[in-house]
Amino acid sequence: MKAQERREKILTILEKSNETLSASYLAAKLGVSRQVIVGDIALLRASQKDIISTPRGYLMKESLYSSNYTARIVCQHGLLETKEELSIIIDRGGIVSTVEVEHPIYGMLTASLNIKSSEDIHNFLEKVNDSKAELLSSLTEGVHSHLISCSTKEDFEAIKLALEEAGLLYIQK
């Protein structure tokens, strides 16, 4: 299979999936190395394909917004409260699509998360721990926003209220 044909196949596989697909999975499916897939994804992105990278793999941008209602919340907390925050959102039917922080030099920094299950939370926190990396919110004293997808506006309001009750919602003083 030629490189261009392989990239078209990757795109087709991603477009048909609503779940994240790891580079290792795509590599095994296409009979190439993981590194070849990583390079192919980079080239596809450079050609303006909306491929999102999440802690669990790749997916098309449209898959992040498959719920009926999306809105943003702003939270403030440290690393230790991250599991509680994500669990509150997931337990009430939300999907944590992105995290964003406002950096004083670079402006808005956004990362795709696509966290929609307890397993996703566990995997995300394990990667944070194993990599010794800081959360984006460490750049902004814990202040960050999430794009949340859920079934209804009422579900979103319930998520927001639960975060406020837990002391995780950002309240400007």
Z-matrix of the N, CA and C atoms (Angstrom, degrees):
N
C 1 1.445
C 2 1.533 1 108.43
N 3 1.316 2 115.59 1 131.32
C 4 1.461 3 120.83 2 179.59
C 5 1.531 4 109.83 3 -77.02
N 6 1.336 5 115.73 4 159.21
C 7 1.463 6 121.86 5 -175.25
C 8 1.533 7 112.06 6 -57.27
N 9 1.330 8 117.59 7 -46.66
C 10 1.463 9 120.63 8 -178.55
C 11 1.523 10 110.94 9 -63.96
N 12 1.304 11 116.11 10 -40.78
C 13 1.471 12 120.98 11 178.07
C 14 1.538 13 109.99 12 -63.17
N 15 1.333 14 116.85 13 -41.12
C 16 1.465 15 121.54 14 178.35
C 17 1.532 16 111.05 15 -62.89
N 18 1.326 17 116.66 16 -43.03
C 19 1.467 18 120.25 17 178.86
C 20 1.531 19 110.94 18 -63.94
N 21 1.315 20 117.63 19 -38.65
C 22 1.466 21 120.84 20 176.73
C 23 1.533 22 110.44 21 -64.64
N 24 1.318 23 115.85 22 -37.99
C 25 1.467 24 120.91 23 178.39
C 26 1.542 25 110.07 24 -66.37
N 27 1.330 26 117.12 25 -42.21
C 28 1.477 27 121.17 26 176.91
C 29 1.519 28 109.15 27 -58.36
N 30 1.310 29 116.49 28 -47.25
C 31 1.463 30 121.57 29 -179.55
C 32 1.530 31 110.97 30 -59.91
N 33 1.305 32 117.72 31 -43.85
C 34 1.461 33 122.46 32 179.21
C 35 1.524 34 110.69 33 -62.47
N 36 1.326 35 116.84 34 -44.54
C 37 1.472 36 121.12 35 -179.97
C 38 1.527 37 109.79 36 -62.06
N 39 1.330 38 117.10 37 -45.93
C 40 1.464 39 120.90 38 -179.18
C 41 1.529 40 111.63 39 -65.20
N 42 1.322 41 117.30 40 -39.46
C 43 1.471 42 121.14 41 -179.56
C 44 1.524 43 111.93 42 -65.23
N 45 1.335 44 117.53 43 -29.45
C 46 1.460 45 121.59 44 -178.58
C 47 1.528 46 112.40 45 -85.45
N 48 1.326 47 117.42 46 -9.72
C 49 1.460 48 120.79 47 -175.99
C 50 1.526 49 111.87 48 -106.57
N 51 1.330 50 116.34 49 138.67
C 52 1.458 51 121.46 50 172.19
C 53 1.521 52 110.91 51 -98.30
N 54 1.312 53 116.67 52 -2.66
C 55 1.458 54 122.76 53 -179.77
C 56 1.520 55 109.55 54 -107.54
N 57 1.329 56 115.34 55 157.79
C 58 1.462 57 119.09 56 175.83
C 59 1.525 58 109.23 57 -70.70
N 60 1.310 59 115.19 58 145.38
C 61 1.462 60 121.72 59 178.28
C 62 1.521 61 107.83 60 -124.44
N 63 1.311 62 116.66 61 126.32
C 64 1.466 63 120.81 62 -177.63
C 65 1.531 64 110.68 63 -74.81
N 66 1.321 65 114.87 64 158.03
C 67 1.466 66 120.56 65 176.20
C 68 1.526 67 109.48 66 -61.52
N 69 1.331 68 117.37 67 -36.15
C 70 1.472 69 121.18 68 179.21
C 71 1.523 70 111.10 69 -64.30
N 72 1.345 71 116.30 70 -41.44
C 73 1.459 72 120.26 71 177.97
C 74 1.531 73 110.45 72 -62.37
N 75 1.340 74 115.93 73 -48.52
C 76 1.468 75 119.82 74 -179.89
C 77 1.525 76 111.24 75 -62.55
N 78 1.331 77 116.26 76 -38.66
C 79 1.471 78 120.44 77 179.26
C 80 1.527 79 110.90 78 -62.22
N 81 1.325 80 116.77 79 -46.21
C 82 1.469 81 120.32 80 179.62
C 83 1.524 82 110.83 81 -63.58
N 84 1.325 83 116.61 82 -40.86
C 85 1.462 84 121.48 83 -178.82
C 86 1.537 85 111.47 84 -64.85
N 87 1.343 86 116.21 85 -34.66
C 88 1.458 87 120.05 86 -175.43
C 89 1.533 88 113.78 87 -103.35
N 90 1.322 89 116.19 88 -0.43
C 91 1.466 90 120.10 89 175.54
C 92 1.520 91 114.76 90 70.40
N 93 1.324 92 116.36 91 35.80
C 94 1.463 93 121.23 92 177.61
C 95 1.528 94 108.40 93 -132.61
N 96 1.318 95 116.68 94 177.24
C 97 1.461 96 119.86 95 178.87
C 98 1.522 97 111.23 96 -79.33
N 99 1.315 98 114.78 97 160.90
C 100 1.461 99 121.36 98 176.14
C 101 1.522 100 110.36 99 -58.93
N 102 1.326 101 116.88 100 -39.62
C 103 1.460 102 121.32 101 -178.24
C 104 1.536 103 111.62 102 -65.05
N 105 1.308 104 117.57 103 -34.30
C 106 1.470 105 120.99 104 175.93
C 107 1.526 106 109.46 105 -62.91
N 108 1.333 107 116.55 106 -42.42
C 109 1.469 108 120.74 107 178.49
C 110 1.527 109 110.67 108 -63.06
N 111 1.325 110 117.29 109 -44.66
C 112 1.467 111 121.33 110 178.95
C 113 1.532 112 109.88 111 -57.58
N 114 1.324 113 116.43 112 -43.92
C 115 1.465 114 120.38 113 177.46
C 116 1.516 115 112.55 114 -64.93
N 117 1.335 116 116.48 115 -41.52
C 118 1.467 117 120.75 116 177.97
C 119 1.529 118 111.16 117 -62.06
N 120 1.322 119 116.60 118 -42.28
C 121 1.465 120 120.69 119 178.90
C 122 1.529 121 109.56 120 -62.01
N 123 1.324 122 117.06 121 -42.77
C 124 1.472 123 120.78 122 178.71
C 125 1.531 124 110.53 123 -60.30
N 126 1.323 125 117.46 124 -42.10
C 127 1.467 126 121.07 125 179.01
C 128 1.528 127 111.41 126 -68.30
N 129 1.321 128 117.56 127 -38.14
C 130 1.461 129 120.76 128 177.67
C 131 1.527 130 110.50 129 -64.38
N 132 1.333 131 115.96 130 -41.77
C 133 1.474 132 119.48 131 177.30
C 134 1.529 133 110.49 132 -63.21
N 135 1.320 134 116.28 133 -41.20
C 136 1.464 135 120.51 134 -179.97
C 137 1.529 136 111.20 135 -63.18
N 138 1.326 137 116.41 136 -25.12
C 139 1.470 138 120.32 137 177.45
C 140 1.536 139 111.15 138 -92.76
N 141 1.339 140 115.72 139 21.87
C 142 1.471 141 123.67 140 173.34
C 143 1.525 142 114.77 141 72.35
N 144 1.315 143 118.59 142 24.57
C 145 1.468 144 121.30 143 173.67
C 146 1.523 145 107.43 144 -83.73
N 147 1.333 146 117.39 145 133.65
C 148 1.463 147 122.68 146 -175.71
C 149 1.524 148 111.85 147 -83.53
N 150 1.314 149 115.97 148 70.46
C 151 1.462 150 121.82 149 178.33
C 152 1.525 151 107.50 150 -99.51
N 153 1.319 152 114.97 151 128.82
C 154 1.460 153 122.27 152 -178.23
C 155 1.525 154 109.00 153 -104.35
N 156 1.305 155 115.98 154 139.96
C 157 1.453 156 123.01 155 174.64
C 158 1.517 157 108.20 156 -101.07
N 159 1.313 158 118.19 157 127.77
C 160 1.454 159 122.10 158 177.09
C 161 1.523 160 108.03 159 -122.71
N 162 1.324 161 117.97 160 172.19
C 163 1.466 162 118.99 161 177.71
C 164 1.529 163 113.61 162 -59.89
N 165 1.338 164 117.12 163 -19.47
C 166 1.469 165 120.25 164 -177.82
C 167 1.518 166 113.99 165 -105.37
N 168 1.320 167 118.11 166 -4.74
C 169 1.453 168 119.59 167 179.89
C 170 1.518 169 112.16 168 143.96
N 171 1.321 170 115.26 169 -156.39
C 172 1.462 171 122.11 170 -175.33
C 173 1.519 172 111.21 171 -107.75
N 174 1.334 173 115.10 172 152.17
C 175 1.449 174 121.64 173 170.40
C 176 1.520 175 108.25 174 -158.38
N 177 1.323 176 115.17 175 164.91
C 178 1.455 177 120.17 176 177.76
C 179 1.525 178 108.82 177 -77.69
N 180 1.317 179 117.19 178 145.83
C 181 1.460 180 122.66 179 -176.24
C 182 1.524 181 111.95 180 -54.93
N 183 1.326 182 117.84 181 -39.54
C 184 1.464 183 120.93 182 -178.03
C 185 1.530 184 112.04 183 -58.52
N 186 1.326 185 117.46 184 -29.01
C 187 1.468 186 121.01 185 -178.48
C 188 1.518 187 112.62 186 -66.74
N 189 1.333 188 117.55 187 -22.70
C 190 1.461 189 120.67 188 179.71
C 191 1.522 190 112.07 189 -68.85
N 192 1.309 191 116.57 190 -26.32
C 193 1.458 192 120.76 191 -171.70
C 194 1.523 193 111.89 192 -115.00
N 195 1.320 194 116.55 193 42.43
C 196 1.461 195 120.19 194 -175.70
C 197 1.528 196 113.05 195 -84.90
N 198 1.316 197 118.30 196 -6.21
C 199 1.462 198 120.80 197 178.29
C 200 1.526 199 109.97 198 -84.32
N 201 1.330 200 116.07 199 167.60
C 202 1.458 201 121.28 200 -176.56
C 203 1.514 202 114.11 201 -75.25
N 204 1.336 203 117.80 202 -28.69
C 205 1.459 204 120.77 203 -174.27
C 206 1.526 205 109.65 204 -131.56
N 207 1.326 206 116.41 205 132.51
C 208 1.464 207 120.62 206 175.14
C 209 1.521 208 108.91 207 -132.17
N 210 1.317 209 115.18 208 141.43
C 211 1.458 210 121.30 209 177.65
C 212 1.527 211 108.25 210 -158.84
N 213 1.337 212 115.20 211 167.73
C 214 1.464 213 121.05 212 -178.40
C 215 1.521 214 111.20 213 -105.37
N 216 1.317 215 113.84 214 147.09
C 217 1.458 216 121.08 215 170.23
C 218 1.520 217 107.31 216 -124.36
N 219 1.319 218 116.60 217 154.12
C 220 1.461 219 121.52 218 175.71
C 221 1.524 220 107.49 219 -118.39
N 222 1.315 221 115.71 220 126.71
C 223 1.459 222 121.71 221 -178.43
C 224 1.523 223 109.94 222 -123.63
N 225 1.331 224 115.17 223 164.29
C 226 1.453 225 120.66 224 173.19
C 227 1.523 226 108.30 225 -146.14
N 228 1.320 227 115.27 226 121.14
C 229 1.464 228 121.53 227 177.66
C 230 1.520 229 108.39 228 -170.89
N 231 1.311 230 115.42 229 174.19
C 232 1.454 231 121.94 230 178.01
C 233 1.513 232 111.71 231 -97.97
N 234 1.311 233 115.65 232 -176.97
C 235 1.462 234 122.76 233 -178.18
C 236 1.529 235 111.88 234 -57.06
N 237 1.317 236 116.74 235 -39.54
C 238 1.469 237 120.46 236 -175.25
C 239 1.523 238 113.03 237 -63.58
N 240 1.322 239 118.48 238 -25.59
C 241 1.465 240 121.91 239 -179.28
C 242 1.527 241 113.28 240 -93.59
N 243 1.319 242 117.66 241 -0.88
C 244 1.466 243 121.26 242 -176.09
C 245 1.521 244 112.20 243 -60.11
N 246 1.331 245 117.20 244 -45.24
C 247 1.466 246 119.94 245 -179.36
C 248 1.524 247 110.64 246 -61.16
N 249 1.330 248 117.12 247 -43.11
C 250 1.468 249 120.79 248 179.42
C 251 1.526 250 110.58 249 -61.20
N 252 1.338 251 116.29 250 -46.15
C 253 1.464 252 120.60 251 -179.74
C 254 1.529 253 111.03 252 -59.02
N 255 1.320 254 116.53 253 -51.88
C 256 1.462 255 120.56 254 -177.66
C 257 1.531 256 111.33 255 -63.78
N 258 1.329 257 117.19 256 -38.64
C 259 1.473 258 121.15 257 179.29
C 260 1.522 259 111.31 258 -64.55
N 261 1.316 260 117.21 259 -41.50
C 262 1.468 261 120.23 260 177.88
C 263 1.525 262 109.90 261 -57.87
N 264 1.310 263 116.85 262 -44.01
C 265 1.472 264 121.22 263 -178.13
C 266 1.527 265 110.83 264 -66.80
N 267 1.331 266 116.43 265 -49.35
C 268 1.469 267 121.79 266 -176.56
C 269 1.529 268 111.02 267 -66.29
N 270 1.335 269 116.71 268 -43.17
C 271 1.470 270 120.75 269 -177.51
C 272 1.523 271 112.82 270 -63.25
N 273 1.330 272 116.94 271 -19.85
C 274 1.467 273 120.90 272 179.83
C 275 1.530 274 111.48 273 -104.65
N 276 1.331 275 116.18 274 19.38
C 277 1.459 276 121.04 275 173.17
C 278 1.518 277 115.82 276 86.49
N 279 1.336 278 117.28 277 11.97
C 280 1.458 279 119.74 278 179.60
C 281 1.518 280 112.95 279 -90.87
N 282 1.302 281 114.19 280 160.17
C 283 1.468 282 122.88 281 172.34
C 284 1.525 283 106.20 282 -119.94
N 285 1.319 284 116.45 283 128.64
C 286 1.462 285 120.60 284 177.90
C 287 1.527 286 106.87 285 -88.42
N 288 1.327 287 115.46 286 97.89
C 289 1.464 288 120.52 287 -174.95
C 290 1.522 289 111.77 288 -74.40
N 291 1.341 290 117.28 289 -47.07
C 292 1.467 291 120.60 290 -175.70
C 293 1.520 292 110.87 291 -142.08
N 294 1.308 293 115.03 292 166.71
C 295 1.462 294 123.10 293 166.91
C 296 1.526 295 106.17 294 -127.25
N 297 1.335 296 116.51 295 141.05
C 298 1.467 297 121.50 296 -179.59
C 299 1.517 298 110.00 297 -136.80
N 300 1.333 299 114.68 298 144.51
C 301 1.467 300 120.72 299 171.15
C 302 1.515 301 107.94 300 -133.63
N 303 1.321 302 115.50 301 151.04
C 304 1.467 303 121.85 302 177.11
C 305 1.521 304 107.74 303 -96.82
N 306 1.325 305 116.31 304 105.87
C 307 1.458 306 122.07 305 -178.82
C 308 1.526 307 109.28 306 -88.81
N 309 1.349 308 118.22 307 137.53
C 310 1.464 309 120.01 308 -176.29
C 311 1.531 310 114.43 309 -64.86
N 312 1.306 311 117.94 310 -22.86
C 313 1.466 312 120.76 311 -179.43
C 314 1.525 313 111.43 312 -104.33
N 315 1.318 314 116.92 313 -47.17
C 316 1.470 315 121.46 314 -172.85
C 317 1.520 316 114.47 315 -91.25
N 318 1.324 317 117.72 316 -7.22
C 319 1.457 318 119.91 317 -177.44
C 320 1.512 319 111.04 318 79.86
N 321 1.317 320 117.32 319 -147.47
C 322 1.462 321 121.87 320 -175.83
C 323 1.528 322 110.43 321 -74.23
N 324 1.327 323 115.83 322 122.46
C 325 1.459 324 122.52 323 174.44
C 326 1.529 325 107.06 324 -107.11
N 327 1.312 326 116.69 325 125.17
C 328 1.459 327 122.10 326 -176.68
C 329 1.518 328 110.01 327 -123.64
N 330 1.326 329 115.65 328 137.42
C 331 1.464 330 121.43 329 174.62
C 332 1.517 331 108.58 330 -129.05
N 333 1.317 332 116.46 331 136.48
C 334 1.459 333 121.42 332 176.70
C 335 1.519 334 108.87 333 -79.85
N 336 1.328 335 116.28 334 136.67
C 337 1.456 336 120.91 335 178.93
C 338 1.526 337 112.20 336 -116.64
N 339 1.331 338 117.52 337 -48.00
C 340 1.459 339 122.98 338 -177.64
C 341 1.534 340 111.77 339 52.94
N 342 1.318 341 116.12 340 48.98
C 343 1.465 342 121.47 341 179.33
C 344 1.521 343 108.22 342 -92.56
N 345 1.345 344 115.42 343 119.35
C 346 1.465 345 119.04 344 -176.78
C 347 1.522 346 114.11 345 -136.15
N 348 1.333 347 117.36 346 8.58
C 349 1.467 348 119.35 347 179.38
C 350 1.525 349 109.79 348 -150.87
N 351 1.329 350 115.05 349 165.76
C 352 1.467 351 120.30 350 176.23
C 353 1.525 352 110.49 351 -61.17
N 354 1.320 353 116.35 352 -36.24
C 355 1.467 354 120.60 353 177.69
C 356 1.532 355 110.56 354 -63.30
N 357 1.336 356 116.78 355 -40.42
C 358 1.467 357 120.40 356 177.25
C 359 1.531 358 110.67 357 -62.04
N 360 1.329 359 116.27 358 -41.32
C 361 1.465 360 120.42 359 178.55
C 362 1.523 361 109.44 360 -61.68
N 363 1.313 362 115.88 361 -48.47
C 364 1.471 363 120.90 362 179.93
C 365 1.532 364 110.66 363 -57.60
N 366 1.327 365 116.72 364 -47.44
C 367 1.471 366 120.64 365 -178.94
C 368 1.528 367 111.53 366 -63.71
N 369 1.325 368 116.96 367 -40.62
C 370 1.458 369 121.34 368 179.07
C 371 1.529 370 110.16 369 -62.17
N 372 1.320 371 116.92 370 -49.55
C 373 1.458 372 120.37 371 -177.97
C 374 1.522 373 112.01 372 -67.22
N 375 1.324 374 116.42 373 -33.15
C 376 1.464 375 120.40 374 176.19
C 377 1.529 376 110.66 375 -65.00
N 378 1.336 377 116.40 376 -41.66
C 379 1.474 378 119.99 377 177.44
C 380 1.522 379 110.90 378 -64.62
N 381 1.324 380 117.37 379 -40.83
C 382 1.466 381 121.02 380 177.55
C 383 1.526 382 109.22 381 -59.75
N 384 1.315 383 115.65 382 -47.46
C 385 1.464 384 120.94 383 -178.45
C 386 1.528 385 111.85 384 -65.53
N 387 1.332 386 117.12 385 -48.16
C 388 1.465 387 121.34 386 -177.08
C 389 1.523 388 112.55 387 -65.68
N 390 1.327 389 116.99 388 -34.71
C 391 1.468 390 120.39 389 -176.01
C 392 1.524 391 112.44 390 -84.50
N 393 1.323 392 115.84 391 -14.10
C 394 1.471 393 120.79 392 -175.50
C 395 1.526 394 111.12 393 60.45
N 396 1.324 395 116.63 394 20.96
C 397 1.468 396 121.76 395 179.94
C 398 1.522 397 109.58 396 -81.95
N 399 1.301 398 115.56 397 155.63
C 400 1.460 399 122.13 398 176.50
C 401 1.532 400 108.68 399 -90.77
N 402 1.313 401 116.08 400 151.83
C 403 1.455 402 120.22 401 172.54
C 404 1.526 403 108.90 402 -70.29
N 405 1.332 404 117.40 403 152.42
C 406 1.464 405 120.35 404 175.48
C 407 1.521 406 111.25 405 -54.20
N 408 1.320 407 116.41 406 -36.62
C 409 1.462 408 120.72 407 -177.35
C 410 1.525 409 113.17 408 -65.86
N 411 1.323 410 117.73 409 -13.39
C 412 1.469 411 119.49 410 176.18
C 413 1.531 412 110.47 411 -66.95
N 414 1.334 413 117.00 412 -18.57
C 415 1.467 414 121.52 413 178.28
C 416 1.528 415 112.29 414 -78.29
N 417 1.346 416 116.33 415 -15.24
C 418 1.468 417 120.60 416 -172.18
C 419 1.528 418 112.24 417 -131.19
N 420 1.334 419 116.21 418 34.70
C 421 1.467 420 121.67 419 179.99
C 422 1.526 421 112.09 420 53.30
N 423 1.310 422 116.12 421 37.37
C 424 1.459 423 121.92 422 175.75
C 425 1.515 424 115.83 423 87.08
N 426 1.336 425 118.44 424 -6.94
C 427 1.473 426 120.85 425 -179.52
C 428 1.531 427 108.99 426 -79.95
N 429 1.320 428 115.40 427 129.14
C 430 1.466 429 121.07 428 179.53
C 431 1.523 430 108.81 429 -158.51
N 432 1.312 431 115.82 430 162.19
C 433 1.462 432 119.38 431 175.42
C 434 1.517 433 109.28 432 -122.24
N 435 1.320 434 114.62 433 157.19
C 436 1.464 435 121.90 434 175.95
C 437 1.515 436 108.57 435 -126.90
N 438 1.312 437 116.21 436 140.13
C 439 1.455 438 121.03 437 166.71
C 440 1.525 439 105.08 438 -88.69
N 441 1.321 440 115.47 439 119.48
C 442 1.461 441 122.36 440 -177.19
C 443 1.520 442 108.68 441 -109.32
N 444 1.323 443 116.34 442 132.82
C 445 1.461 444 121.94 443 173.38
C 446 1.520 445 107.66 444 -110.71
N 447 1.324 446 116.35 445 136.88
C 448 1.460 447 120.77 446 177.22
C 449 1.534 448 108.51 447 -155.26
N 450 1.319 449 115.84 448 177.33
C 451 1.463 450 119.90 449 -174.66
C 452 1.523 451 113.15 450 -70.05
N 453 1.346 452 116.99 451 -42.60
C 454 1.462 453 119.58 452 -174.14
C 455 1.522 454 111.37 453 -139.23
N 456 1.313 455 115.52 454 165.71
C 457 1.459 456 120.79 455 175.47
C 458 1.531 457 110.04 456 -64.42
N 459 1.299 458 117.06 457 -34.35
C 460 1.469 459 121.41 458 178.97
C 461 1.524 460 110.22 459 -63.12
N 462 1.341 461 117.15 460 -40.71
C 463 1.474 462 120.68 461 176.27
C 464 1.526 463 110.04 462 -61.00
N 465 1.330 464 115.96 463 -43.07
C 466 1.466 465 120.11 464 178.98
C 467 1.530 466 110.35 465 -61.49
N 468 1.322 467 117.11 466 -44.78
C 469 1.468 468 120.48 467 -179.68
C 470 1.528 469 111.12 468 -63.05
N 471 1.334 470 117.47 469 -36.22
C 472 1.470 471 121.39 470 177.23
C 473 1.533 472 110.53 471 -65.52
N 474 1.329 473 116.68 472 -39.69
C 475 1.466 474 121.38 473 176.60
C 476 1.526 475 109.67 474 -62.29
N 477 1.312 476 115.39 475 -48.15
C 478 1.460 477 121.27 476 -179.04
C 479 1.533 478 111.29 477 -59.63
N 480 1.321 479 116.77 478 -44.62
C 481 1.460 480 121.24 479 179.75
C 482 1.533 481 110.82 480 -63.60
N 483 1.325 482 117.20 481 -43.40
C 484 1.472 483 120.67 482 179.78
C 485 1.527 484 111.03 483 -63.69
N 486 1.328 485 117.18 484 -38.51
C 487 1.468 486 120.36 485 177.48
C 488 1.527 487 110.75 486 -66.61
N 489 1.323 488 115.73 487 -38.47
C 490 1.464 489 119.74 488 178.03
C 491 1.528 490 110.50 489 -64.91
N 492 1.328 491 116.87 490 -44.81
C 493 1.464 492 121.53 491 179.10
C 494 1.522 493 111.84 492 -62.24
N 495 1.325 494 116.62 493 -31.15
C 496 1.471 495 121.22 494 179.15
C 497 1.528 496 111.86 495 -82.35
N 498 1.327 497 116.60 496 -4.62
C 499 1.464 498 119.97 497 -179.84
C 500 1.519 499 113.89 498 76.89
N 501 1.332 500 116.82 499 21.69
C 502 1.464 501 121.29 500 -177.49
C 503 1.525 502 113.47 501 -102.87
N 504 1.314 503 117.01 502 -17.87
C 505 1.458 504 120.96 503 179.44
C 506 1.531 505 108.62 504 -74.91
N 507 1.321 506 116.75 505 137.59
C 508 1.460 507 120.99 506 -179.92
C 509 1.529 508 109.49 507 -74.49
N 510 1.300 509 114.82 508 124.77
C 511 1.466 510 121.54 509 176.48
C 512 1.518 511 106.75 510 -118.90
N 513 1.325 512 116.61 511 116.08
C 514 1.467 513 120.38 512 -178.38
C 515 1.529 514 109.43 513 -69.09
N 516 1.323 515 114.51 514 130.69
C 517 1.460 516 119.70 515 -176.39
C 518 1.512 517 111.95 516 -96.59
